């Protein structure tokens, strides 16, 4: 029986959900901030300008340098043209991108996240617009907490309008990769573009506007899977942004340090590292999922250290291994040496091997392809003179940007004669010429006649060769072999 004198403690409600706190990063200057500016300028220029670059491929192919031509099932990248049956090149590039990401992460942590990820680039751009319209960090907080008046409405509409303009051109630039850019722009504004173009621009505009303007760090912390995967790519030799707590703790202001010399570390607890962080984390709490390794906290901390007359590098790009060396009073090793270790060398070797293999195959691929299929109903026809005829459906893929004459020849059969549905029969003829349009697949019906009394299982070889190419040019020839069908065999 329960003791009636003991009063049960009331159940307490624990709220496991924390509302988002607005993050308004403070402007900062330094090496890493300038590096982010440069990378942002390059990546945005590549994205927006690339569809407008022209590349002369002759009169029979599009002149857009980079084009994903879905209608004709082609991918153009400057002088490289990828056909549907060559999709393994695209797969290879995706594999290289993945391995490259592993290599970067194992070497310098989440540098991709901090500098080149689209979410980072557009968020950084949006934050600069916000800072230009609303003012720096403190002004943004004051505006957020102020009542809605004319000034606040004007600034909000101005900022959102610029964001929407950037987001719209982000979506607009994307669709230009899938059609001729100048033509598509005219059709788009005249209302004559395909519906899918308008739908794509609308969706990408909304995504860019919402993700870059309002969700920002939430995408990096909660939506992106990479922060949860990256730990498998990193080790104690990986460079990462690190707060040297052994040097900075205990924290104390400059005045306290002057009053009690030696009682405090180098950290003056100014919170500038937190103020400049685009995800709003405190790097002094150690490695965490919100750190995108942008290193802006390094710029902020180094500036403060110079102002108070203390050594730079309280927050630094350093490996865990070198952190322990410095803590023990030993000098850290050069950062470039951290790149030359088994893990990074293995990633680089694999990445480079795939790239070299793709370049080799690309440079030696055939520009003329033959695909033949033997007709099976009936498999053969016996003519009135006793000869036997087999027929084949032949497809010729011309992968050059010009029309080509292709020599079709048959070999391996004694007394054979070959012709097609467009070339008349001539006794003893074993080759003829067919024309294939530029950058397309031509189709013809091939007929081959041979004496009935040939050897059982006699093999017939059909060869296609460019009329303007040498006989031994593997890039301009292709062949397939078949068993010539005869009665009773």
Phi, psi and omega per residue, in radians:
X1 nan 2.314 -3.100
X2 -1.152 2.541 3.105
X3 -1.282 2.021 -3.085
X4 -1.202 -0.252 -3.103
X5 -1.395 -0.261 -3.111
X6 -1.606 2.094 -3.132
X7 -1.593 2.183 -3.131
X8 -1.144 2.374 3.121
X9 -1.257 2.274 -3.122
X10 -1.089 2.512 -3.129
X11 -1.188 2.269 3.141
X12 -1.697 2.451 3.125
X13 -1.563 2.174 3.112
X14 -1.867 2.061 -3.139
X15 -1.522 1.984 -3.115
X16 -1.556 0.009 -3.138
X17 -1.885 2.240 3.092
X18 -1.956 2.205 3.133
X19 -1.140 2.599 -3.126
X20 -1.166 2.411 3.045
X21 -1.747 2.314 -3.132
X22 -1.077 2.395 3.132
X23 -1.981 2.032 3.083
X24 -2.123 1.596 -3.084
X25 -1.109 2.480 3.112
X26 -1.450 2.547 3.082
X27 -1.140 2.498 -3.128
X28 -2.528 2.708 3.104
X29 -2.219 2.557 -3.131
X30 2.813 -3.088 -3.077
X31 -1.045 -0.841 -3.059
X32 -1.263 -0.548 3.061
X33 -1.154 -0.723 3.094
X34 -1.141 -0.666 3.096
X35 -1.091 -0.715 3.098
X36 -1.111 -0.696 3.081
X37 -1.032 -0.804 -3.093
X38 -1.136 -0.780 -3.136
X39 -1.165 -0.692 3.110
X40 -1.092 -0.737 3.130
X41 -1.092 -0.752 -3.115
X42 -1.169 -0.845 -3.087
X43 -1.131 -0.734 3.114
X44 -1.171 -0.679 3.113
X45 -1.112 -0.758 3.117
X46 -1.060 -0.778 -3.075
X47 -1.158 -0.818 -3.035
X48 -1.423 -0.519 -3.012
X49 -1.623 -0.556 -3.026
X50 -0.886 -0.774 -3.121
X51 -1.079 -0.312 -3.094
X52 -1.626 -0.110 3.124
X53 -1.296 2.306 3.138
X54 -1.716 2.637 -3.141
X55 -2.563 2.035 -3.053
X56 -1.313 1.998 3.089
X57 -1.988 0.249 -3.109
X58 1.643 3.094 -3.023
X59 -1.319 -0.147 -3.017
X60 -1.858 0.077 -3.097
X61 -2.394 2.736 3.120
X62 -1.115 2.650 -3.096
X63 -1.797 0.274 3.074
X64 -1.476 2.255 -3.010
X65 -1.056 -0.801 3.138
X66 -2.118 2.041 -3.053
X67 -2.595 2.255 2.994
X68 -1.772 1.651 -3.055
X69 -1.537 1.549 -3.096
X70 -1.196 -0.589 -3.100
X71 -1.081 -0.727 -3.139
X72 -1.794 0.110 3.076
X73 0.968 1.016 3.103
X74 -2.365 2.659 2.985
X75 -2.218 2.059 -3.122
X76 -1.868 2.285 3.047
X77 -2.371 1.629 -3.045
X78 0.929 -2.034 -3.074
X79 -1.501 -0.034 -3.107
X80 -1.688 2.333 3.069
X81 -2.162 2.171 -3.129
X82 -1.880 2.214 3.110
X83 -1.647 2.879 -3.120
X84 -0.992 -0.675 -3.115
X85 -1.290 -0.102 3.111
X86 -1.856 0.486 -3.108
X87 -1.084 -0.297 3.123
X88 -1.085 -0.393 3.045
X89 -1.151 -0.751 3.111
X90 -1.119 -0.756 3.094
X91 -1.056 -0.699 3.116
X92 -1.115 -0.695 3.113
X93 -1.155 -0.636 3.092
X94 -1.160 -0.702 3.086
X95 -1.102 -0.741 3.111
X96 -1.095 -0.671 3.117
X97 -1.105 -0.733 3.119
X98 -1.127 -0.800 3.140
X99 -1.162 -0.642 3.084
X100 -1.075 -0.661 3.089
X101 -1.154 -0.689 3.062
X102 -1.075 -0.749 -3.123
X103 -1.087 -0.832 -3.132
X104 -1.080 -0.775 -3.095
X105 -1.147 -0.735 -3.137
X106 -1.169 -0.451 -3.100
X107 -1.572 -0.897 -3.018
X108 -2.249 0.498 3.055
X109 1.176 -2.504 -3.050
X110 -1.526 0.840 3.139
X111 -1.103 -0.603 3.084
X112 -1.050 -0.794 -3.135
X113 -1.109 -0.666 -3.031
X114 -1.387 -0.351 -2.996
X115 -2.250 -0.683 -2.938
X116 -2.080 -0.166 3.119
X117 -1.082 2.356 3.134
X118 -0.937 -0.688 3.117
X119 -1.069 -0.728 3.126
X120 -1.169 -0.788 -3.074
X121 -1.101 -0.860 -3.099
X122 -1.265 -0.603 3.062
X123 -1.109 -0.756 3.104
X124 -1.053 -0.745 3.112
X125 -1.100 -0.770 3.134
X126 -1.119 -0.670 3.139
X127 -1.171 -0.610 3.066
X128 -1.165 -0.680 3.067
X129 -1.092 -0.772 3.135
X130 -1.082 -0.716 3.129
X131 -1.172 -0.612 3.134
X132 -1.211 -0.630 -3.102
X133 -1.492 -0.850 -3.009
X134 -1.607 -0.314 -3.024
X135 1.792 3.134 -3.106
X136 -1.312 -2.992 -2.956
X137 -0.872 -0.935 -3.083
X138 -1.118 -0.692 3.119
X139 -1.127 -0.608 3.132
X140 -1.188 -0.709 3.086
X141 -1.128 -0.727 3.125
X142 -1.113 -0.718 3.135
X143 -1.161 -0.675 3.127
X144 -1.075 -0.702 -3.078
X145 -1.506 -0.145 -3.105
X146 -1.382 2.726 3.100
X147 -1.199 2.780 3.126
X148 -1.265 1.999 3.087
X149 -2.350 -3.041 -3.072
X150 -1.056 -0.753 -3.112
X151 -1.103 -0.767 -3.126
X152 -1.162 -0.742 3.119
X153 -1.097 -0.762 -3.137
X154 -1.073 -0.779 -3.128
X155 -1.193 -0.691 3.132
X156 -1.126 -0.794 -3.125
X157 -1.148 -0.656 3.107
X158 -1.127 -0.828 -3.126
X159 -1.114 -0.842 -3.123
X160 -1.135 -0.601 3.112
X161 -1.128 -0.737 3.098
X162 -1.175 -0.733 3.071
X163 -1.001 -0.796 -3.107
X164 -1.138 -0.648 3.098
X165 -1.099 -0.814 3.114
X166 -1.094 -0.768 -3.123
X167 -1.109 -0.687 -3.141
X168 -1.113 -0.763 3.139
X169 -1.288 -0.371 3.015
X170 -1.163 -0.828 3.075
X171 -1.169 -0.660 3.133
X172 -1.136 -0.673 3.126
X173 -1.152 -0.585 -3.107
X174 -1.094 -0.786 -3.083
X175 -1.212 -0.339 -3.139
X176 -1.237 -0.270 3.071
X177 -1.321 -0.186 -3.046
X178 -1.961 0.082 3.082
X179 -2.800 2.884 3.119
X180 -1.030 2.068 -2.978
X181 -1.019 -0.933 -3.116
X182 -1.048 -0.727 3.141
X183 -1.147 -0.739 -3.108
X184 -1.155 -0.662 3.134
X185 -1.081 -0.775 3.125
X186 -1.104 -0.823 3.141
X187 -1.102 -0.636 -3.103
X188 -1.109 -0.830 -3.090
X189 -1.343 -0.321 3.059
X190 -1.568 -0.009 3.129
X191 1.340 0.343 -3.076
X192 -1.902 0.056 3.121
X193 -1.315 2.766 3.099
X194 -1.064 2.685 -3.134
X195 -1.036 -0.644 -3.105
X196 -1.085 -0.498 3.110
X197 -1.165 -0.784 3.132
X198 -1.166 -0.708 3.140
X199 -1.118 -0.731 -3.140
X200 -1.122 -0.788 3.125
X201 -1.082 -0.731 3.132
X202 -1.087 -0.781 -3.123
X203 -1.151 -0.816 -3.114
X204 -1.208 -0.573 3.060
X205 -1.091 -0.810 -3.138
X206 -1.116 -0.748 -3.133
X207 -1.103 -0.820 -3.127
X208 -1.110 -0.758 -3.116
X209 -1.095 -0.777 -3.086
X210 -1.333 -0.848 -3.088
X211 -1.170 -0.783 -3.094
X212 -1.369 -0.511 -3.062
X213 -1.656 -0.604 -2.974
X214 -2.115 -0.602 -3.082
X215 -1.599 -0.671 2.983
X216 0.757 -1.901 -3.060
X217 -1.148 -0.351 3.122
X218 -1.136 -0.598 3.091
X219 -1.105 -0.768 -3.110
X220 -1.199 -0.694 -3.026
X221 -1.468 -0.707 -2.988
X222 -1.880 -0.567 -3.009
X223 -1.676 -0.638 -3.052
X224 -1.346 2.292 3.132
X225 -1.406 -0.290 -3.012
X226 -1.082 -0.686 3.106
X227 -0.991 -0.496 -3.120
X228 -1.482 -0.289 -3.138
X229 -1.670 -0.514 -2.975
X230 -1.049 -0.487 -3.083
X231 -1.074 -0.483 3.102
X232 -1.264 -0.331 -3.116
X233 -1.599 -0.199 -3.010
X234 -1.937 2.727 3.067
X235 -2.538 -2.951 -3.071
X236 -1.223 -0.133 3.121
X237 -1.796 0.074 3.140
X238 -1.464 2.380 3.078
X239 -1.264 2.377 3.090
X240 -2.667 2.801 3.091
X241 -1.288 2.138 -3.004
X242 -2.362 2.362 3.001
X243 -1.590 2.158 -3.102
X244 -1.468 1.488 -3.056
X245 -1.106 -0.524 3.138
X246 -1.134 -0.388 3.115
X247 -1.712 -0.577 -3.025
X248 -1.550 -0.394 -3.072
X249 -1.666 2.663 -0.179
X250 -1.258 2.641 -3.091
X251 -1.362 2.614 3.102
X252 -2.921 2.567 -3.137
X253 -1.190 2.938 3.138
X254 -1.087 -0.688 3.140
X255 -1.123 -0.741 3.120
X256 -1.121 -0.702 -3.134
X257 -1.141 -0.580 3.110
X258 -1.236 -0.595 3.140
X259 -1.333 -0.571 -3.106
X260 -2.226 1.342 -3.113
X261 -0.999 2.314 3.100
X262 1.462 -0.066 -3.100
X263 -1.532 -0.273 -3.067
X264 -2.238 2.783 3.084
X265 -1.454 -2.956 -3.090
X266 -1.341 -0.385 -3.115
X267 -1.236 2.137 -3.122
X268 -1.649 0.146 3.069
X269 0.990 0.754 -3.126
X270 -1.461 -0.274 3.129
X271 1.141 0.299 3.104
X272 -1.182 -0.536 3.099
X273 -1.127 -0.580 3.094
X274 -1.324 -0.679 -3.071
X275 -1.129 -0.559 -3.081
X276 -1.621 -0.158 -3.055
X277 -1.223 2.192 -3.125
X278 -1.227 -0.269 3.079
X279 -1.878 -0.023 3.035
X280 1.338 0.349 -3.118
X281 -1.583 2.915 3.049
X282 -1.887 1.857 -3.069
X283 -1.102 -0.328 -3.123
X284 -1.255 -0.195 3.092
X285 -1.489 0.044 3.091
X286 1.705 3.134 3.136
X287 -1.020 2.386 -3.113
X288 -2.682 2.800 -3.006
X289 -1.149 -0.392 -3.115
X290 -1.389 -0.182 -3.114
X291 -1.410 2.074 3.126
X292 -1.730 0.178 3.068
X293 1.037 0.692 3.081
X294 -1.385 -0.351 3.047
X295 1.223 0.248 3.069
X296 -1.132 -0.495 3.094
X297 -1.149 -0.491 3.079
X298 -1.162 -0.789 3.104
X299 -1.036 -0.782 -3.110
X300 -1.137 -0.779 -3.098
X301 -1.184 -0.724 3.131
X302 -1.094 -0.642 3.103
X303 -1.091 -0.779 -3.139
X304 -1.159 -0.730 -3.141
X305 -1.058 -0.689 3.093
X306 -1.138 -0.673 -3.113
X307 -1.177 -0.592 -3.109
X308 -1.697 0.072 3.066
X309 1.311 0.581 3.111
X310 -2.058 2.776 -3.077
X311 -1.098 2.501 3.043
X312 -1.215 2.961 3.040
X313 1.604 0.263 3.052
X314 -1.093 -0.681 2.911
X315 -1.947 2.264 -2.979
X316 -2.650 2.813 2.932
X317 -1.411 1.947 -3.066
X318 -2.737 2.708 3.098
X319 -1.488 2.798 3.083
X320 -1.109 -0.617 3.131
X321 -1.124 -0.768 3.138
X322 -1.275 -0.477 3.044
X323 -1.049 -0.755 3.115
X324 -1.176 -0.601 3.116
X325 -1.164 -0.794 3.121
X326 -1.122 -0.670 3.134
X327 -1.083 -0.575 3.129
X328 -1.502 0.045 3.105
X329 1.552 0.153 3.133
X330 -1.664 2.655 3.128
X331 -1.262 2.520 3.086
X332 -1.328 2.663 3.112
X333 -1.450 2.847 3.128
X334 -1.099 2.426 -3.083
X335 -1.062 -0.595 -3.081
X336 -1.146 -0.435 3.114
X337 -1.198 -0.421 3.127
X338 -1.197 -0.360 -3.131
X339 -1.347 -0.430 -3.078
X340 -1.687 1.324 3.098
X341 -2.431 2.855 -2.988
X342 -0.926 -0.743 -3.068
X343 -1.123 -0.885 -3.113
X344 -1.174 -0.644 3.105
X345 -1.149 -0.644 3.109
X346 -1.151 -0.786 3.096
X347 -1.066 -0.781 -3.108
X348 -1.135 -0.730 3.137
X349 -1.074 -0.775 3.122
X350 -1.125 -0.772 3.141
X351 -1.080 -0.834 -3.119
X352 -1.169 -0.635 -3.139
X353 -1.112 -0.766 3.105
X354 -1.105 -0.746 3.131
X355 -1.100 -0.774 3.130
X356 -1.149 -0.693 3.114
X357 -1.113 -0.713 3.117
X358 -1.146 -0.717 3.110
X359 -1.121 -0.680 3.129
X360 -1.127 -0.837 3.141
X361 -1.125 -0.700 3.141
X362 -1.104 -0.709 -3.129
X363 -1.285 -0.317 -3.094
X364 -2.002 0.173 -3.133
X365 -1.246 2.643 3.127
X366 -1.347 2.436 3.104
X367 -1.702 0.081 3.086
X368 -2.401 2.233 -3.035
X369 -2.248 2.361 3.104
X370 -2.004 2.284 3.043
X371 -2.269 2.015 -3.083
X372 -2.099 2.551 3.103
X373 -2.333 2.225 -3.127
X374 -1.339 2.264 3.130
X375 -1.223 2.377 -3.009
X376 -1.960 -0.031 -3.136
X377 -2.372 1.633 -0.056
X378 -1.483 2.864 -3.136
X379 -1.243 -0.393 3.103
X380 -2.723 2.847 3.069
X381 -2.295 2.234 3.099
X382 -1.626 2.168 -3.101
X383 -1.438 2.964 -3.071
X384 -1.129 -0.471 3.127
X385 -1.531 0.073 3.109
X386 1.686 -0.278 3.103
X387 -1.165 2.797 -3.106
X388 -2.041 2.370 3.133
X389 -2.026 2.295 2.958
X390 -1.935 2.607 3.104
X391 -2.194 2.657 -3.060
X392 -2.436 2.500 2.967
X393 -1.683 2.076 -3.031
X394 -2.004 2.282 3.034
X395 -2.006 2.285 -3.131
X396 -1.997 2.071 -3.134
X397 -1.748 1.959 3.088
X398 -1.651 1.906 -3.052
X399 -1.714 0.354 3.069
X400 -1.911 2.736 -3.076
X401 -1.545 0.781 3.075
X402 -2.754 2.632 3.062
X403 -1.122 2.596 -3.098
X404 -2.377 2.504 2.946
X405 -1.606 2.240 -3.064
X406 -2.069 2.287 3.108
X407 -1.548 2.078 3.076
X408 -1.747 2.184 -3.124
X409 -2.369 2.680 3.077
X410 -2.127 2.595 -3.133
X411 -2.618 2.840 3.086
X412 1.781 -0.141 -3.119
X413 -2.064 2.276 3.066
X414 -1.297 2.283 3.068
X415 1.255 0.405 -3.091
X416 -1.381 2.674 3.027
X417 -2.333 2.390 -3.097
X418 -2.269 2.504 3.052
X419 -2.743 3.119 -3.108
X420 -2.377 -3.137 3.129
X421 -1.238 -0.190 3.104
X422 -2.001 -0.176 -3.137
X423 -2.062 2.137 -3.094
X424 -1.168 2.775 -3.109
X425 -1.374 2.392 2.992
X426 -2.333 2.217 -3.087
X427 -0.997 2.341 3.123
X428 1.438 -0.009 -3.132
X429 -1.336 2.200 3.125
X430 -2.063 0.004 3.091
X431 -2.649 2.714 3.091
X432 -2.763 2.979 -3.077
X433 -1.913 2.365 3.072
X434 -2.177 2.522 3.126
X435 -1.722 2.369 3.119
X436 -2.143 2.221 3.135
X437 -1.066 2.847 -3.131
X438 -1.127 2.397 2.992
X439 0.875 0.865 -3.090
X440 -2.697 3.118 -3.139
X441 -2.002 2.129 3.076
X442 -1.720 2.634 -3.073
X443 -2.274 2.409 3.086
X444 -2.579 2.815 3.075
X445 -1.800 2.116 -3.092
X446 -1.826 2.325 3.092
X447 -2.063 2.361 3.134
X448 -2.278 2.215 3.121
X449 -2.034 2.391 3.104
X450 -2.532 2.769 3.119
X451 -1.050 2.623 -3.092
X452 -1.219 -0.523 -3.007
X453 -1.539 0.583 3.088
X454 -1.316 2.973 -3.133
X455 -1.167 2.478 3.104
X456 -1.050 2.411 3.100
X457 1.213 0.399 -3.129
X458 -1.104 2.387 -3.024
X459 -1.701 2.347 3.107
X460 -1.920 2.298 3.101
X461 -1.984 2.203 3.092
X462 -1.826 2.206 -3.087
X463 -2.165 2.396 3.015
X464 -2.030 2.290 -3.121
X465 -2.462 2.408 3.107
X466 -1.062 2.294 -3.078
X467 -1.142 -0.391 -3.110
X468 -1.777 0.218 -3.082
X469 -2.000 2.712 3.074
X470 -1.178 2.685 -3.064
X471 -1.095 -0.473 -3.104
X472 -1.693 0.218 -3.122
X473 -1.423 1.766 -3.083
X474 -1.175 -0.349 3.136
X475 -1.378 -0.184 -3.091
X476 -2.204 0.482 3.117
X477 -2.646 2.710 3.106
X478 -2.764 2.733 -3.107
X479 -2.655 2.774 3.018
X480 -2.463 2.626 -3.112
X481 -2.072 2.548 -3.128
X482 -2.459 2.753 2.994
X483 -1.482 2.188 -3.142
X484 -1.304 2.134 -3.050
X485 -1.471 2.319 3.097
X486 -2.341 2.783 3.122
X487 -1.078 2.377 3.062
X488 1.336 0.155 -3.129
X489 -1.975 nan nan
